[in-house]
Amino acid sequence: QLQLVESGGGLVQPGESLRLSCTASGFILDYYDIGWFRQAPGKEREGVSCISGGSASTYYADAVKGRFTLSRDSAENAVYLQMSMLKPEDTAVYYCAATPRYMTNVLTMCAEGGRYWGKGTLVTVSS
């Protein structure tokens, strides 16, 4: 059974950092494009950052460029989203998603979403 689990969310103050983790069971993440998405209350889901299988390509939404970094750890079968200089507008439920690498690319994935989804982790940025 394919399963994605997000962790690392929490309450932080503006300017602080968090690292979100996306771990997988039942499949090897290296063979998948992985994306992080977020949905704030009353807003549509948006693609935050996506990375290709093999890590050759990475996409960042303009809103997070320069502040967020997406990386893989093959040994841990995990993908991490390092978030720095957090702003109140980053408050949202963050989801990771996976799509077989041959089926998509980072731009398409971040625009359209993934095939497999985790249940999300809440990030709240507030003073």
FENBELLIN-V578743 format. One record per backbone hydrogen bond with DSSP energy under -0.5 kcal/mol. CO is the residue of the C=O (numbers start at 1). NH is the residue of the N-H. Records with the same first field share a line. If there is no record, write none. Layout:
# FENBELLIN-V578743
CO->NH ; NH
This chain:
# FENBELLIN-V578743
3->25
5->23
7->21
10->12 ; 124
12->126
13->16
15->85
16->86
18->20 ; 83
20->81
21->7
22->79
23->5
25->3
27->29
28->31
29->32
31->101
33->99
34->51
35->97
36->48 ; 49
37->95
38->46
39->93
40->43
46->38
48->61
49->36
50->59
51->34
52->55
57->52
59->50
61->64 ; 65
64->67 ; 68
67->84
69->82
71->80
73->77 ; 78
74->77
77->24
78->73
79->22
80->71 ; 82
81->20 ; 83
82->69 ; 84
83->18
86->15
87->90
88->91
92->94 ; 123
93->39
94->121
95->37
96->118
97->35
98->115 ; 116
99->33
100->103
101->104
105->109
106->110
107->111
108->112
109->113
116->98
121->94
122->10
123->92
124->12 ; 126
